[in-house]
Amino acid sequence: MENELNKWIKQKCAHFTMIPFGLEDLGEMTEVSKFKKGEDIITQYMIESDHSYIFAEIDEGETTWKLLSRIPDEIIRQIDYLAWEEEGIAIP
């Protein structure tokens, strides 16, 4: 059985809008998901201005967020469309 501390676990989040310190140039964003593995926490945000998604982390004891990756809105929409096609859902 895999050690529980080695798994990423999705946690509930507040879904509030904020501008994380260190990522101000991206503008306002909404917290979407939070993932924790041991002491590591990665948070997923949706950027309000262009609806792209980012994954960011903050180290324990730090106050500045680090950008890990950014997924543009057009990629998210392509993924959604592929899932909808697979399920036979009409694409708007």
OpenMM code with the backbone's topology and positions (N, CA, C; nanometers):
from openmm import Vec3, app, unit

residues = "MET GLU ASN GLU LEU ASN LYS TRP ILE LYS GLN LYS CYS ALA HIS PHE THR MET ILE PRO PHE GLY LEU GLU ASP LEU GLY GLU MET THR GLU VAL SER LYS PHE LYS LYS GLY GLU ASP ILE ILE THR GLN TYR MET ILE GLU SER ASP HIS SER TYR ILE PHE ALA GLU ILE ASP GLU GLY GLU THR THR TRP LYS LEU LEU SER ARG ILE PRO ASP GLU ILE ILE ARG GLN ILE ASP TYR LEU ALA TRP GLU GLU GLU GLY ILE ALA ILE PRO".split()
positions = [
    Vec3(0.0840, -0.1186, 0.0000),
    Vec3(0.0000, 0.0000, 0.0000),
    Vec3(0.0884, 0.1248, 0.0000),
    Vec3(0.0566, 0.2170, -0.0892),
    Vec3(0.1365, 0.3387, -0.1024),
    Vec3(0.1200, 0.4262, 0.0212),
    Vec3(0.2287, 0.4854, 0.0651),
    Vec3(0.2268, 0.5751, 0.1796),
    Vec3(0.1355, 0.6938, 0.1504),
    Vec3(0.0432, 0.7224, 0.2419),
    Vec3(-0.0531, 0.8317, 0.2227),
    Vec3(0.0159, 0.9665, 0.2032),
    Vec3(0.1350, 0.9847, 0.2602),
    Vec3(0.2048, 1.1125, 0.2469),
    Vec3(0.2600, 1.1339, 0.1068),
    Vec3(0.2649, 1.0301, 0.0240),
    Vec3(0.3177, 1.0415, -0.1113),
    Vec3(0.2094, 1.0647, -0.2153),
    Vec3(0.0852, 1.0817, -0.1738),
    Vec3(-0.0253, 1.1034, -0.2668),
    Vec3(-0.0686, 1.2495, -0.2643),
    Vec3(-0.1049, 1.3014, -0.3814),
    Vec3(-0.1649, 1.4341, -0.3881),
    Vec3(-0.3121, 1.4196, -0.3526),
    Vec3(-0.3588, 1.4983, -0.2584),
    Vec3(-0.4975, 1.4930, -0.2136),
    Vec3(-0.5632, 1.6270, -0.2423),
    Vec3(-0.6773, 1.6222, -0.3121),
    Vec3(-0.7509, 1.7447, -0.3433),
    Vec3(-0.8263, 1.7885, -0.2183),
    Vec3(-0.8123, 1.9164, -0.1847),
    Vec3(-0.8789, 1.9708, -0.0676),
    Vec3(-0.9830, 2.0733, -0.1088),
    Vec3(-1.0770, 2.0985, -0.0199),
    Vec3(-1.1751, 2.2037, -0.0457),
    Vec3(-1.1047, 2.3382, -0.0401),
    Vec3(-1.1580, 2.4343, -0.1148),
    Vec3(-1.1019, 2.5682, -0.1108),
    Vec3(-1.2150, 2.6696, -0.1050),
    Vec3(-1.1799, 2.7938, -0.0780),
    Vec3(-1.2791, 2.8973, -0.0510),
    Vec3(-1.3409, 2.9588, -0.1765),
    Vec3(-1.2809, 2.9409, -0.2934),
    Vec3(-1.3282, 3.0005, -0.4189),
    Vec3(-1.3409, 3.1531, -0.4092),
    Vec3(-1.2471, 3.2170, -0.3421),
    Vec3(-1.2512, 3.3626, -0.3332),
    Vec3(-1.1606, 3.4244, -0.4386),
    Vec3(-1.1864, 3.5507, -0.4708),
    Vec3(-1.1071, 3.6234, -0.5699),
    Vec3(-0.9969, 3.7000, -0.4975),
    Vec3(-0.8764, 3.6935, -0.5531),
    Vec3(-0.7625, 3.7593, -0.4902),
    Vec3(-0.6551, 3.7895, -0.5941),
    Vec3(-0.5528, 3.8612, -0.5511),
    Vec3(-0.4321, 3.8816, -0.6311),
    Vec3(-0.3165, 3.8302, -0.5456),
    Vec3(-0.2667, 3.7082, -0.5730),
    Vec3(-0.1599, 3.6515, -0.4902),
    Vec3(-0.0308, 3.7333, -0.4990),
    Vec3(0.0301, 3.7601, -0.3851),
    Vec3(0.1558, 3.8330, -0.3773),
    Vec3(0.2621, 3.7569, -0.4556),
    Vec3(0.3260, 3.8238, -0.5490),
    Vec3(0.4255, 3.7614, -0.6357),
    Vec3(0.3717, 3.7340, -0.7749),
    Vec3(0.2383, 3.7345, -0.7904),
    Vec3(0.1759, 3.7102, -0.9208),
    Vec3(0.0846, 3.8269, -0.9604),
    Vec3(0.1129, 3.9453, -0.9092),
    Vec3(0.0269, 4.0617, -0.9320),
    Vec3(0.0087, 4.0954, -1.0789),
    Vec3(0.1101, 4.0686, -1.1609),
    Vec3(0.1015, 4.1025, -1.3033),
    Vec3(-0.0066, 4.0219, -1.3759),
    Vec3(-0.0568, 3.9148, -1.3151),
    Vec3(-0.1622, 3.8338, -1.3766),
    Vec3(-0.3020, 3.8857, -1.3439),
    Vec3(-0.3129, 3.9783, -1.2500),
    Vec3(-0.4424, 4.0364, -1.2143),
    Vec3(-0.5213, 3.9498, -1.1172),
    Vec3(-0.6506, 3.9826, -1.1036),
    Vec3(-0.7366, 3.9091, -1.0107),
    Vec3(-0.7582, 3.7662, -1.0567),
    Vec3(-0.7644, 3.6759, -0.9618),
    Vec3(-0.7885, 3.5355, -0.9935),
    Vec3(-0.8721, 3.4715, -0.8839),
    Vec3(-0.9396, 3.3637, -0.9219),
    Vec3(-1.0251, 3.2907, -0.8294),
    Vec3(-0.9611, 3.1570, -0.7971),
    Vec3(-0.9529, 3.1269, -0.6680),
    Vec3(-0.9006, 2.9982, -0.6238),
    Vec3(-0.9986, 2.8894, -0.6653),
    Vec3(-0.9513, 2.7879, -0.7375),
    Vec3(-1.0382, 2.6829, -0.7914),
    Vec3(-1.0199, 2.5513, -0.7160),
    Vec3(-0.8968, 2.5096, -0.6965),
    Vec3(-0.8681, 2.3826, -0.6284),
    Vec3(-0.7384, 2.3950, -0.5504),
    Vec3(-0.7264, 2.3107, -0.4497),
    Vec3(-0.6041, 2.3055, -0.3708),
    Vec3(-0.5650, 2.1588, -0.3570),
    Vec3(-0.4369, 2.1303, -0.3774),
    Vec3(-0.3859, 1.9939, -0.3694),
    Vec3(-0.2729, 1.9895, -0.2671),
    Vec3(-0.2727, 1.8868, -0.1825),
    Vec3(-0.1713, 1.8763, -0.0776),
    Vec3(-0.1076, 1.7379, -0.0803),
    Vec3(0.0247, 1.7362, -0.0638),
    Vec3(0.1002, 1.6111, -0.0496),
    Vec3(0.2033, 1.6352, 0.0590),
    Vec3(0.1828, 1.5739, 0.1745),
    Vec3(0.2715, 1.6003, 0.2872),
    Vec3(0.2640, 1.7476, 0.3244),
    Vec3(0.3787, 1.8156, 0.3198),
    Vec3(0.3831, 1.9590, 0.3508),
    Vec3(0.3656, 2.0462, 0.2262),
    Vec3(0.3673, 1.9852, 0.1072),
    Vec3(0.3571, 2.0610, -0.0180),
    Vec3(0.2119, 2.0924, -0.0502),
    Vec3(0.1862, 2.2166, -0.0903),
    Vec3(0.0521, 2.2581, -0.1314),
    Vec3(0.0629, 2.3292, -0.2653),
    Vec3(-0.0177, 2.2856, -0.3623),
    Vec3(-0.0275, 2.3521, -0.4923),
    Vec3(-0.1713, 2.3993, -0.5074),
    Vec3(-0.1884, 2.5241, -0.5477),
    Vec3(-0.3215, 2.5810, -0.5634),
    Vec3(-0.3464, 2.6123, -0.7100),
    Vec3(-0.4671, 2.5824, -0.7568),
    Vec3(-0.5076, 2.6126, -0.8943),
    Vec3(-0.5964, 2.7360, -0.8903),
    Vec3(-0.5667, 2.8315, -0.9770),
    Vec3(-0.6448, 2.9549, -0.9879),
    Vec3(-0.6936, 2.9730, -1.1306),
    Vec3(-0.8073, 3.0405, -1.1458),
    Vec3(-0.8527, 3.0844, -1.2771),
    Vec3(-0.8323, 3.2354, -1.2823),
    Vec3(-0.7614, 3.2817, -1.3852),
    Vec3(-0.7371, 3.4249, -1.4015),
    Vec3(-0.8633, 3.4882, -1.4581),
    Vec3(-0.9134, 3.5911, -1.3902),
    Vec3(-1.0405, 3.6537, -1.4261),
    Vec3(-1.0382, 3.7158, -1.5660),
    Vec3(-0.9272, 3.7789, -1.6043),
    Vec3(-0.9237, 3.8550, -1.7294),
    Vec3(-0.9337, 3.7683, -1.8545),
    Vec3(-0.8726, 3.6487, -1.8529),
    Vec3(-0.8724, 3.5677, -1.9754),
    Vec3(-0.9170, 3.4228, -1.9535),
    Vec3(-0.9593, 3.3910, -1.8332),
    Vec3(-1.0102, 3.2574, -1.7977),
    Vec3(-0.9073, 3.1465, -1.8177),
    Vec3(-0.7782, 3.1818, -1.8241),
    Vec3(-0.6759, 3.0781, -1.8256),
    Vec3(-0.6581, 3.0272, -1.6822),
    Vec3(-0.5931, 2.9135, -1.6691),
    Vec3(-0.5709, 2.8546, -1.5375),
    Vec3(-0.4224, 2.8518, -1.5074),
    Vec3(-0.3888, 2.8711, -1.3791),
    Vec3(-0.2504, 2.8582, -1.3369),
    Vec3(-0.2441, 2.7639, -1.2180),
    Vec3(-0.1270, 2.7063, -1.1994),
    Vec3(-0.0966, 2.6301, -1.0791),
    Vec3(0.0185, 2.7034, -1.0119),
    Vec3(0.0034, 2.7307, -0.8821),
    Vec3(0.1044, 2.8065, -0.8092),
    Vec3(0.1285, 2.7399, -0.6738),
    Vec3(0.2447, 2.7674, -0.6174),
    Vec3(0.2741, 2.7142, -0.4844),
    Vec3(0.3380, 2.8221, -0.3992),
    Vec3(0.3254, 2.8029, -0.2694),
    Vec3(0.3914, 2.8905, -0.1740),
    Vec3(0.4581, 2.7996, -0.0716),
    Vec3(0.5858, 2.8229, -0.0462),
    Vec3(0.6584, 2.7398, 0.0496),
    Vec3(0.6228, 2.7813, 0.1919),
    Vec3(0.6249, 2.6847, 0.2823),
    Vec3(0.5919, 2.7123, 0.4212),
    Vec3(0.6812, 2.8235, 0.4753),
    Vec3(0.6208, 2.9209, 0.5406),
    Vec3(0.6945, 3.0328, 0.5965),
    Vec3(0.7206, 3.1449, 0.4976),
    Vec3(0.6857, 3.1257, 0.3706),
    Vec3(0.7051, 3.2278, 0.2677),
    Vec3(0.5760, 3.3066, 0.2476),
    Vec3(0.5854, 3.4190, 0.1777),
    Vec3(0.4668, 3.4998, 0.1474),
    Vec3(0.4495, 3.5232, -0.0020),
    Vec3(0.5473, 3.4835, -0.0828),
    Vec3(0.5428, 3.5076, -0.2265),
    Vec3(0.5110, 3.3784, -0.3012),
    Vec3(0.4074, 3.3854, -0.3863),
    Vec3(0.3663, 3.2696, -0.4657),
    Vec3(0.4600, 3.2496, -0.5835),
    Vec3(0.4828, 3.1230, -0.6219),
    Vec3(0.5624, 3.0890, -0.7399),
    Vec3(0.4701, 3.0260, -0.8432),
    Vec3(0.4789, 3.0754, -0.9665),
    Vec3(0.4000, 3.0199, -1.0765),
    Vec3(0.4642, 2.8894, -1.1227),
    Vec3(0.3858, 2.7819, -1.1241),
    Vec3(0.4362, 2.6523, -1.1703),
    Vec3(0.4026, 2.6287, -1.3163),
    Vec3(0.2795, 2.6600, -1.3555),
    Vec3(0.2402, 2.6440, -1.4955),
    Vec3(0.1162, 2.7268, -1.5230),
    Vec3(0.0949, 2.7549, -1.6506),
    Vec3(-0.0228, 2.8304, -1.6937),
    Vec3(-0.0833, 2.7584, -1.8131),
    Vec3(-0.2149, 2.7363, -1.8084),
    Vec3(-0.2857, 2.6683, -1.9167),
    Vec3(-0.3821, 2.7688, -1.9784),
    Vec3(-0.3597, 2.8081, -2.1042),
    Vec3(-0.4456, 2.9075, -2.1687),
    Vec3(-0.5901, 2.8596, -2.1818),
    Vec3(-0.6820, 2.9547, -2.1851),
    Vec3(-0.8252, 2.9262, -2.1970),
    Vec3(-0.8559, 2.8405, -2.3190),
    Vec3(-0.7892, 2.8665, -2.4328),
    Vec3(-0.8207, 2.7901, -2.5540),
    Vec3(-0.7876, 2.6408, -2.5373),
    Vec3(-0.6868, 2.6089, -2.4580),
    Vec3(-0.6540, 2.4683, -2.4302),
    Vec3(-0.7632, 2.4063, -2.3430),
    Vec3(-0.8063, 2.4786, -2.2415),
    Vec3(-0.9131, 2.4296, -2.1533),
    Vec3(-1.0390, 2.4029, -2.2349),
    Vec3(-1.0728, 2.4955, -2.3259),
    Vec3(-1.1936, 2.4777, -2.4084),
    Vec3(-1.1805, 2.3561, -2.4993),
    Vec3(-1.0612, 2.3334, -2.5569),
    Vec3(-1.0406, 2.2155, -2.6421),
    Vec3(-1.0605, 2.0869, -2.5626),
    Vec3(-1.0094, 2.0843, -2.4413),
    Vec3(-1.0273, 1.9668, -2.3554),
    Vec3(-1.1753, 1.9461, -2.3262),
    Vec3(-1.2466, 2.0553, -2.2932),
    Vec3(-1.3908, 2.0463, -2.2671),
    Vec3(-1.4646, 1.9937, -2.3893),
    Vec3(-1.4327, 2.0473, -2.5079),
    Vec3(-1.5013, 2.0051, -2.6309),
    Vec3(-1.4788, 1.8566, -2.6587),
    Vec3(-1.3553, 1.8099, -2.6390),
    Vec3(-1.3264, 1.6678, -2.6608),
    Vec3(-1.4064, 1.5804, -2.5646),
    Vec3(-1.4158, 1.6232, -2.4402),
    Vec3(-1.4938, 1.5471, -2.3413),
    Vec3(-1.6415, 1.5478, -2.3781),
    Vec3(-1.6916, 1.6628, -2.4240),
    Vec3(-1.8332, 1.6721, -2.4619),
    Vec3(-1.8618, 1.5817, -2.5819),
    Vec3(-1.7711, 1.5824, -2.6813),
    Vec3(-1.7896, 1.4971, -2.7991),
    Vec3(-1.7931, 1.3499, -2.7588),
    Vec3(-1.7022, 1.3115, -2.6687),
    Vec3(-1.6976, 1.1730, -2.6220),
    Vec3(-1.8279, 1.1316, -2.5546),
    Vec3(-1.8884, 1.2245, -2.4828),
    Vec3(-2.0127, 1.1964, -2.4108),
    Vec3(-2.1360, 1.2176, -2.4980),
    Vec3(-2.1165, 1.2681, -2.6214),
    Vec3(-2.2292, 1.2927, -2.7105),
    Vec3(-2.3104, 1.4151, -2.6728),
    Vec3(-2.2458, 1.5090, -2.6033),
    Vec3(-2.3134, 1.6323, -2.5614),
    Vec3(-2.2987, 1.7356, -2.6724),
    Vec3(-2.4076, 1.8064, -2.7045),
    Vec3(-2.4034, 1.9105, -2.8082),
    Vec3(-2.3090, 2.0215, -2.7650),
    Vec3(-2.2242, 2.0653, -2.8572),
    Vec3(-2.1286, 2.1723, -2.8291),
    Vec3(-2.1962, 2.3059, -2.8555),
    Vec3(-2.1913, 2.3967, -2.7545),
    Vec3(-2.2578, 2.5278, -2.7713),
    Vec3(-2.1922, 2.6139, -2.8772),
] * unit.nanometer
topology = app.Topology()
chain = topology.addChain("A")
for resn in residues:
    res = topology.addResidue(resn, chain)
    for name in ("N", "CA", "C"):
        topology.addAtom(name, app.Element.getBySymbol(name[0]), res)
